[in-house]
């Protein structure tokens, strides 16, 4: 039995997780945020984690998951989706698991269109990355199926942590203030898609308008999936039609599932 835990805001990581799961026997998908709400003892022999890269590192909620998940599998893999570089993400995952006497057997990265808003992928590059992804994910899935081991090659560089991640997060937090979500009431039509796709359940609808909580995981999903009214802003980050992105093969309903724990465990 196998399970893949995933975090996805605009669909890239869910698409990758689904592609890998199709090649594995009896593999199910579970949302990382859903698991953290109701942790349980994972009995699967193969455990995978698929998530995006945030500023050259793992998303904080994925880091929390790796520190808390209850499991002793025979084989653990980590696959990260990225717009340009994976930075320290794979090495970070290796170290977090090692601290708990768990071993990351395999790590891989796959390039997909960037949804950062700050550095959006040009349309031509988006199309190229989407075309190349099935082949890349097919190779990754075969490696996992064959229990390929690249543990020795997953160390992270010092400069990624302090020169890439720390600086990038400082800019997003202090300059762009990306944690201050807001909605322009005069533009919002109350479609509720932002609340549906939020993996943390951080957005609720009140009087037909979105209300933001304090558990944002900074996936940018709400700002990319909103209605054509361009109503949501992430601090000073104000997406428009040129910077907006969502994976073409993933639906809001599919993303909504990740915030709830599955019944079959």
One Martini backbone bead per residue (centre of mass of N, CA, C, O) as a GRO file, in nm:
protein
  265
    1UNK     BB    1   0.099   0.034   0.017
    2UNK     BB    2   0.011   0.380  -0.073
    3UNK     BB    3   0.101   0.734  -0.012
    4UNK     BB    4   0.007   1.078  -0.094
    5UNK     BB    5   0.116   1.382   0.017
    6UNK     BB    6  -0.038   1.712  -0.035
    7UNK     BB    7   0.024   2.044  -0.182
    8UNK     BB    8  -0.223   2.279  -0.333
    9UNK     BB    9  -0.316   2.580  -0.513
   10UNK     BB   10  -0.301   2.556  -0.861
   11UNK     BB   11  -0.233   2.218  -0.927
   12UNK     BB   12   0.056   2.106  -0.972
   13UNK     BB   13   0.089   1.900  -0.732
   14UNK     BB   14  -0.164   1.737  -0.792
   15UNK     BB   15  -0.085   1.648  -1.071
   16UNK     BB   16   0.173   1.500  -0.983
   17UNK     BB   17   0.041   1.304  -0.781
   18UNK     BB   18  -0.150   1.169  -0.983
   19UNK     BB   19   0.065   1.066  -1.182
   20UNK     BB   20   0.214   0.883  -0.979
   21UNK     BB   21  -0.025   0.712  -0.866
   22UNK     BB   22  -0.091   0.563  -1.140
   23UNK     BB   23   0.193   0.385  -1.114
   24UNK     BB   24   0.084   0.279  -0.850
   25UNK     BB   25  -0.007   0.054  -0.611
   26UNK     BB   26  -0.242   0.135  -0.412
   27UNK     BB   27  -0.283   0.463  -0.438
   28UNK     BB   28  -0.326   0.744  -0.236
   29UNK     BB   29  -0.469   1.063  -0.152
   30UNK     BB   30  -0.347   1.332   0.071
   31UNK     BB   31  -0.386   1.600   0.257
   32UNK     BB   32  -0.192   1.782   0.464
   33UNK     BB   33  -0.407   1.958   0.607
   34UNK     BB   34  -0.596   1.724   0.676
   35UNK     BB   35  -0.400   1.565   0.854
   36UNK     BB   36  -0.339   1.790   1.070
   37UNK     BB   37  -0.639   1.785   1.179
   38UNK     BB   38  -0.617   1.436   1.165
   39UNK     BB   39  -0.417   1.243   1.295
   40UNK     BB   40  -0.234   0.937   1.206
   41UNK     BB   41  -0.133   0.610   1.158
   42UNK     BB   42   0.084   0.523   0.918
   43UNK     BB   43   0.090   0.200   0.728
   44UNK     BB   44   0.247   0.247   0.489
   45UNK     BB   45   0.525   0.152   0.294
   46UNK     BB   46   0.458   0.404   0.107
   47UNK     BB   47   0.577   0.749   0.119
   48UNK     BB   48   0.458   1.062  -0.006
   49UNK     BB   49   0.570   1.395  -0.115
   50UNK     BB   50   0.385   1.677  -0.256
   51UNK     BB   51   0.522   2.001  -0.347
   52UNK     BB   52   0.602   2.316  -0.333
   53UNK     BB   53   0.809   2.593  -0.381
   54UNK     BB   54   0.934   2.828  -0.132
   55UNK     BB   55   1.184   3.012  -0.162
   56UNK     BB   56   1.376   2.748  -0.188
   57UNK     BB   57   1.151   2.585  -0.014
   58UNK     BB   58   0.955   2.465   0.210
   59UNK     BB   59   0.666   2.476   0.327
   60UNK     BB   60   0.576   2.522   0.648
   61UNK     BB   61   0.346   2.302   0.649
   62UNK     BB   62   0.539   2.074   0.556
   63UNK     BB   63   0.734   2.090   0.786
   64UNK     BB   64   0.522   2.021   1.002
   65UNK     BB   65   0.448   1.746   0.889
   66UNK     BB   66   0.737   1.612   0.914
   67UNK     BB   67   0.730   1.657   1.237
   68UNK     BB   68   0.433   1.484   1.285
   69UNK     BB   69   0.419   1.241   1.133
   70UNK     BB   70   0.294   0.903   1.154
   71UNK     BB   71   0.575   0.692   1.066
   72UNK     BB   72   0.721   0.359   0.919
   73UNK     BB   73   0.846   0.328   0.639
   74UNK     BB   74   1.032   0.184   0.373
   75UNK     BB   75   0.946   0.436   0.174
   76UNK     BB   76   1.061   0.770   0.086
   77UNK     BB   77   0.921   1.053  -0.092
   78UNK     BB   78   1.019   1.364  -0.275
   79UNK     BB   79   0.821   1.607  -0.457
   80UNK     BB   80   0.892   1.905  -0.641
   81UNK     BB   81   0.751   2.204  -0.743
   82UNK     BB   82   0.862   2.441  -1.004
   83UNK     BB   83   0.973   2.724  -1.185
   84UNK     BB   84   1.312   2.693  -1.145
   85UNK     BB   85   1.402   2.623  -0.830
   86UNK     BB   86   1.459   2.409  -0.541
   87UNK     BB   87   1.705   2.440  -0.375
   88UNK     BB   88   1.655   2.321  -0.034
   89UNK     BB   89   1.409   2.125  -0.021
   90UNK     BB   90   1.527   1.834  -0.027
   91UNK     BB   91   1.733   1.868   0.204
   92UNK     BB   92   1.527   1.952   0.414
   93UNK     BB   93   1.365   1.690   0.415
   94UNK     BB   94   1.596   1.506   0.499
   95UNK     BB   95   1.655   1.644   0.775
   96UNK     BB   96   1.377   1.622   0.909
   97UNK     BB   97   1.370   1.310   0.901
   98UNK     BB   98   1.641   1.250   1.045
   99UNK     BB   99   1.548   1.371   1.323
  100UNK     BB  100   1.334   1.103   1.322
  101UNK     BB  101   1.468   0.846   1.196
  102UNK     BB  102   1.427   0.908   0.888
  103UNK     BB  103   1.426   0.812   0.531
  104UNK     BB  104   1.514   0.966   0.231
  105UNK     BB  105   1.530   0.794  -0.065
  106UNK     BB  106   1.367   1.012  -0.258
  107UNK     BB  107   1.436   1.288  -0.489
  108UNK     BB  108   1.242   1.539  -0.677
  109UNK     BB  109   1.196   1.745  -0.974
  110UNK     BB  110   0.943   1.971  -1.126
  111UNK     BB  111   0.859   2.165  -1.394
  112UNK     BB  112   0.636   2.445  -1.360
  113UNK     BB  113   0.441   2.691  -1.361
  114UNK     BB  114   0.458   2.989  -1.221
  115UNK     BB  115   0.272   3.129  -0.913
  116UNK     BB  116   0.408   3.395  -0.770
  117UNK     BB  117   0.358   3.677  -0.950
  118UNK     BB  118   0.644   3.801  -0.950
  119UNK     BB  119   0.740   3.536  -1.153
  120UNK     BB  120   0.604   3.486  -1.427
  121UNK     BB  121   0.526   3.277  -1.677
  122UNK     BB  122   0.543   3.268  -1.985
  123UNK     BB  123   0.340   3.131  -2.211
  124UNK     BB  124   0.553   2.962  -2.364
  125UNK     BB  125   0.667   2.826  -2.108
  126UNK     BB  126   0.414   2.698  -2.003
  127UNK     BB  127   0.367   2.512  -2.246
  128UNK     BB  128   0.635   2.358  -2.227
  129UNK     BB  129   0.606   2.248  -1.936
  130UNK     BB  130   0.338   2.094  -1.986
  131UNK     BB  131   0.456   1.906  -2.206
  132UNK     BB  132   0.702   1.784  -2.024
  133UNK     BB  133   0.576   1.663  -1.760
  134UNK     BB  134   0.489   1.367  -1.825
  135UNK     BB  135   0.779   1.259  -1.868
  136UNK     BB  136   0.898   1.338  -1.595
  137UNK     BB  137   0.684   1.189  -1.420
  138UNK     BB  138   0.730   0.910  -1.539
  139UNK     BB  139   1.020   0.876  -1.437
  140UNK     BB  140   0.963   0.918  -1.139
  141UNK     BB  141   0.759   0.686  -1.108
  142UNK     BB  142   0.956   0.459  -1.187
  143UNK     BB  143   1.158   0.506  -0.963
  144UNK     BB  144   0.960   0.451  -0.735
  145UNK     BB  145   0.866   0.167  -0.819
  146UNK     BB  146   1.192   0.077  -0.806
  147UNK     BB  147   1.330   0.206  -0.552
  148UNK     BB  148   1.491   0.449  -0.584
  149UNK     BB  149   1.824   0.580  -0.471
  150UNK     BB  150   1.933   0.937  -0.365
  151UNK     BB  151   2.033   1.026  -0.078
  152UNK     BB  152   2.336   1.137  -0.136
  153UNK     BB  153   2.194   1.392  -0.327
  154UNK     BB  154   2.018   1.576  -0.084
  155UNK     BB  155   2.177   1.810  -0.016
  156UNK     BB  156   2.218   2.133   0.121
  157UNK     BB  157   2.287   2.462   0.081
  158UNK     BB  158   2.375   2.735   0.258
  159UNK     BB  159   2.282   2.970   0.059
  160UNK     BB  160   1.984   2.899   0.031
  161UNK     BB  161   1.894   2.964   0.320
  162UNK     BB  162   2.028   3.272   0.344
  163UNK     BB  163   2.018   3.387   0.030
  164UNK     BB  164   1.723   3.289  -0.053
  165UNK     BB  165   1.495   3.235   0.155
  166UNK     BB  166   1.524   3.473   0.355
  167UNK     BB  167   1.513   3.702   0.145
  168UNK     BB  168   1.247   3.627   0.004
  169UNK     BB  169   1.061   3.634   0.257
  170UNK     BB  170   1.119   3.925   0.335
  171UNK     BB  171   1.003   4.058   0.085
  172UNK     BB  172   0.716   3.936   0.101
  173UNK     BB  173   0.655   4.040   0.390
  174UNK     BB  174   0.766   4.348   0.406
  175UNK     BB  175   0.706   4.454   0.111
  176UNK     BB  176   0.447   4.280   0.000
  177UNK     BB  177   0.254   4.162   0.220
  178UNK     BB  178   0.127   3.858   0.154
  179UNK     BB  179  -0.055   3.810   0.432
  180UNK     BB  180  -0.263   4.047   0.332
  181UNK     BB  181  -0.569   3.977   0.280
  182UNK     BB  182  -0.799   4.088   0.015
  183UNK     BB  183  -1.125   4.238  -0.082
  184UNK     BB  184  -1.308   4.376  -0.341
  185UNK     BB  185  -1.634   4.441  -0.309
  186UNK     BB  186  -1.689   4.583  -0.596
  187UNK     BB  187  -1.589   4.303  -0.750
  188UNK     BB  188  -1.724   4.093  -0.601
  189UNK     BB  189  -1.960   3.801  -0.668
  190UNK     BB  190  -1.967   3.543  -0.470
  191UNK     BB  191  -1.859   3.249  -0.577
  192UNK     BB  192  -1.638   3.088  -0.368
  193UNK     BB  193  -1.366   2.973  -0.486
  194UNK     BB  194  -1.155   3.061  -0.276
  195UNK     BB  195  -1.276   2.880  -0.048
  196UNK     BB  196  -1.260   2.607  -0.195
  197UNK     BB  197  -0.932   2.602  -0.257
  198UNK     BB  198  -0.848   2.629   0.024
  199UNK     BB  199  -0.636   2.415   0.208
  200UNK     BB  200  -0.699   2.553   0.512
  201UNK     BB  201  -0.976   2.698   0.555
  202UNK     BB  202  -0.929   3.034   0.562
  203UNK     BB  203  -1.194   3.064   0.385
  204UNK     BB  204  -1.500   3.240   0.416
  205UNK     BB  205  -1.845   3.294   0.384
  206UNK     BB  206  -1.985   3.634   0.424
  207UNK     BB  207  -2.236   3.776   0.286
  208UNK     BB  208  -2.097   3.689  -0.002
  209UNK     BB  209  -1.805   3.712   0.131
  210UNK     BB  210  -1.480   3.699   0.198
  211UNK     BB  211  -1.313   3.551   0.484
  212UNK     BB  212  -1.015   3.594   0.673
  213UNK     BB  213  -0.789   3.425   0.839
  214UNK     BB  214  -0.484   3.280   1.025
  215UNK     BB  215  -0.413   3.005   0.812
  216UNK     BB  216  -0.224   3.077   0.597
  217UNK     BB  217  -0.011   2.904   0.332
  218UNK     BB  218   0.077   3.065   0.072
  219UNK     BB  219  -0.039   2.950  -0.227
  220UNK     BB  220  -0.228   3.160  -0.408
  221UNK     BB  221  -0.502   3.034  -0.497
  222UNK     BB  222  -0.714   3.261  -0.463
  223UNK     BB  223  -0.575   3.464  -0.673
  224UNK     BB  224  -0.600   3.254  -0.924
  225UNK     BB  225  -0.922   3.141  -0.892
  226UNK     BB  226  -1.077   3.368  -0.925
  227UNK     BB  227  -1.271   3.564  -1.060
  228UNK     BB  228  -1.265   3.802  -1.328
  229UNK     BB  229  -1.251   4.058  -1.108
  230UNK     BB  230  -0.992   4.096  -0.941
  231UNK     BB  231  -1.039   4.094  -0.605
  232UNK     BB  232  -0.766   3.971  -0.503
  233UNK     BB  233  -0.517   4.040  -0.249
  234UNK     BB  234  -0.153   4.019  -0.157
  235UNK     BB  235  -0.126   4.287  -0.058
  236UNK     BB  236   0.087   4.408  -0.313
  237UNK     BB  237  -0.032   4.169  -0.461
  238UNK     BB  238  -0.180   4.209  -0.797
  239UNK     BB  239  -0.342   4.027  -0.989
  240UNK     BB  240  -0.361   3.938  -1.332
  241UNK     BB  241  -0.392   3.806  -1.642
  242UNK     BB  242  -0.071   3.767  -1.663
  243UNK     BB  243  -0.032   3.622  -1.355
  244UNK     BB  244  -0.239   3.417  -1.391
  245UNK     BB  245  -0.274   3.068  -1.252
  246UNK     BB  246  -0.372   2.732  -1.368
  247UNK     BB  247  -0.421   2.416  -1.395
  248UNK     BB  248  -0.587   2.269  -1.668
  249UNK     BB  249  -0.645   1.967  -1.503
  250UNK     BB  250  -0.769   2.131  -1.259
  251UNK     BB  251  -1.009   2.157  -1.004
  252UNK     BB  252  -1.163   2.297  -0.740
  253UNK     BB  253  -1.280   2.028  -0.627
  254UNK     BB  254  -1.007   1.883  -0.600
  255UNK     BB  255  -0.875   2.088  -0.402
  256UNK     BB  256  -1.088   2.076  -0.167
  257UNK     BB  257  -1.018   1.786  -0.049
  258UNK     BB  258  -0.739   1.841   0.113
  259UNK     BB  259  -0.878   1.959   0.389
  260UNK     BB  260  -0.966   1.656   0.416
  261UNK     BB  261  -0.999   1.365   0.556
  262UNK     BB  262  -0.991   1.056   0.472
  263UNK     BB  263  -1.158   0.755   0.521
  264UNK     BB  264  -0.933   0.593   0.379
  265UNK     BB  265  -0.663   0.428   0.591
   0.00000   0.00000   0.00000
